[in-house]
């Protein structure tokens, strides 16, 4: 593994458009006059919330993809078509506003940084709702998020078709859960701190216990990033003590790839743990919702603890690495780290057997008393 002294950040690829340039982009590419615009937090792309003076739906998200991913138009096309497909299937997914040329995206240059780079630009419908990160989750919404994770992957895998769908086979994509071993090359971003040892432990156990079993998992298309900022909810209950939530939006399909059903539930469990006051209890509710659509096999269940741990390691290590690239965006990039390290350490202190027992007993209780 690398030491903290030879950690070389990769090339800067994040767009650097200011609000004036972004508004001009909306006018030039989509033919819409912007009446109001503000920047939205983002990881390595750039997003703007836009209001336009036009008939009908007048709020959009201008999404400017980083220059590296913008070199893969087939992949972005498939991701966008998947969003449109899910919307047509009744899921609360954004859809694109077409360019003046009638396309769903356009390759554009610009931004305030050095050098001439090109970025793929899309204008997506703005979805209302509150990010899960901003609410106090309860068993009901955790169960619904589990159902959502299974339902999205199931319908994409069984019904979604596109000529470029093979572009979702992203072999070295660092966010695919199968690629936890690739974290070796980024772990140097942690420096020489106490967390390195637990990440190394996750990677080694993942190599030894998960990788040999991948071929026994059921393959599918993964959304890949159903985190607490990418799921929007609204409350359909007047009760402040016990609100009843429903999912009102699914955001950010840029991590879509071929993977396995069990990956999606592991990713959802990990991110739902982040803000929870009782993180170890979260997994059972999410798992119950997921298994109401797609029951896991014995092999898949046996890998769940290390898959959740692997996603924690991915999120924490890659965030630390990316914060070296974009120190001005460090606060947003390290949101997960505020509680994530503590939760990962707790999982390993409590141990796989005890954590799984808690998850599986909670999920089993739903088979006797399913939610209304």
ABEGO torsion letter per residue (X at the ends): XBBAAABBBBBBABBABBAAAAAAAAAAAAGBBBABBBBBBBBABBBBBBBBBBBEBABBBBBBBBAAAAABAAAAAAAAAAAAAAAAAGBBBBBBBBBAAGBABBBBBEEABBEBBBBBBBBBBBBBEBBAAABBBBAAAAAAAAAAAAAAAAAAAAABBBAAAAAABBAABAABAAAAAAAAAAAAAAEBBAAAAAAAAAAAAAAAAAAAAAAABBBBBBAGABBAAABBBBBABABAABBBBBBABBBGAAABBBBBAAAAAAAAAAAAAAABABAAAAAAAAAAAAAAABBBBAAAAAAAAAAAAAAAAAAAAAAAAAAAABAAAAAAAAAAAAAAAAAAAAAAAAEAAAAAAAAAAAAAAAAABBBX
